[in-house]
């Protein structure tokens, strides 16, 4: 096999058999990126807004810590419930398809036929694939869920999705507070630098799972985070004289 060293996994029969036997592995990257970026952005936004309003380090730590726990839990809970809702919808549609196959098998078989006609199957090949799919109820339902509704074969774990979001939020969101926790003399400057590094690392790291160049991905994420922090700082400065 040419250039086999550039492939992401082995294609020997044994390796393929072993990989398929393990089943599909869900990717929770988006949950980590979602939580990590939002944790760093919102916590640093609290820091920047508080400093912009000329409030004390104690207030920075109180508001930052409150945001770290409350907002992190809120995001994790929202992700958990959203993923759970996807699973509930999957189970609902699964019941719908099972009921339709029970009541109107000819109509459901015709749907399979039209799906694979659209894929280019004709004649005897089309008849064979329709017969193969409709001969097994589980395969038939799975085919309809994927082809008719665009659903994946399995829904990701809501618990893992929520935990990944919360963990990333807390870890990345803690970074802007570290200089204030350790009492650095130039705490805001260190917070800006460390938070910028976190943004860049998240952005460049996620490029491993995309086609975007790591430097571009890192700089884009850094720009988004810096924009949010800058807006919070400006709002804090504009409102600094409102309170007595």
Rosetta blueprint (number, residue, H / E / L):
1 X L
2 X L
3 X L
4 X H
5 X H
6 X H
7 X L
8 X L
9 X L
10 X L
11 X L
12 X L
13 X H
14 X H
15 X H
16 X H
17 X H
18 X H
19 X H
20 X H
21 X H
22 X L
23 X L
24 X L
25 X L
26 X L
27 X L
28 X L
29 X H
30 X H
31 X H
32 X H
33 X H
34 X H
35 X H
36 X H
37 X H
38 X H
39 X H
40 X H
41 X H
42 X H
43 X H
44 X H
45 X H
46 X H
47 X H
48 X H
49 X H
50 X H
51 X H
52 X H
53 X L
54 X L
55 X L
56 X L
57 X H
58 X H
59 X H
60 X H
61 X H
62 X H
63 X H
64 X H
65 X H
66 X H
67 X H
68 X H
69 X H
70 X H
71 X H
72 X H
73 X H
74 X H
75 X H
76 X H
77 X H
78 X H
79 X H
80 X H
81 X H
82 X H
83 X H
84 X H
85 X H
86 X H
87 X H
88 X H
89 X H
90 X H
91 X H
92 X H
93 X H
94 X H
95 X H
96 X H
97 X H
98 X H
99 X H
100 X H
101 X H
102 X H
103 X H
104 X L
105 X H
106 X H
107 X H
108 X H
109 X H
110 X H
111 X H
112 X H
113 X H
114 X H
115 X H
116 X H
117 X H
118 X H
119 X L
120 X L
121 X L
122 X L
123 X H
124 X H
125 X H
126 X H
127 X H
128 X H
129 X H
130 X H
131 X H
132 X H
133 X H
134 X H
135 X L
136 X L
137 X H
138 X H
139 X H
140 X H
141 X H
142 X H
143 X H
144 X H
145 X H
146 X H
147 X H
148 X H
149 X H
150 X L
151 X L
152 X L
153 X L
154 X L
155 X L
156 X L
157 X L
158 X H
159 X H
160 X H
161 X H
162 X H
163 X H
164 X H
165 X H
166 X H
167 X H
168 X H
169 X H
170 X H
171 X H
172 X H
173 X H
174 X H
175 X H
176 X H
177 X H
178 X H
179 X H
180 X H
181 X H
182 X L
183 X L
184 X L
185 X L
186 X L
187 X H
188 X H
189 X H
190 X H
191 X H
192 X H
193 X H
194 X H
195 X H
196 X H
197 X H
198 X H
199 X H
200 X H
201 X H
202 X H
203 X H
204 X H
205 X H
206 X H
207 X H
208 X H
209 X H
210 X L
211 X L
212 X L
213 X L
214 X H
215 X H
216 X H
217 X H
218 X H
219 X H
220 X H
221 X H
222 X H
223 X H
224 X H
225 X H
226 X H
227 X H
228 X H
229 X H
230 X H
231 X H
232 X H
233 X H
234 X H
235 X H
236 X H
237 X H
238 X H
239 X H
240 X L
241 X L
242 X L
243 X L
244 X L
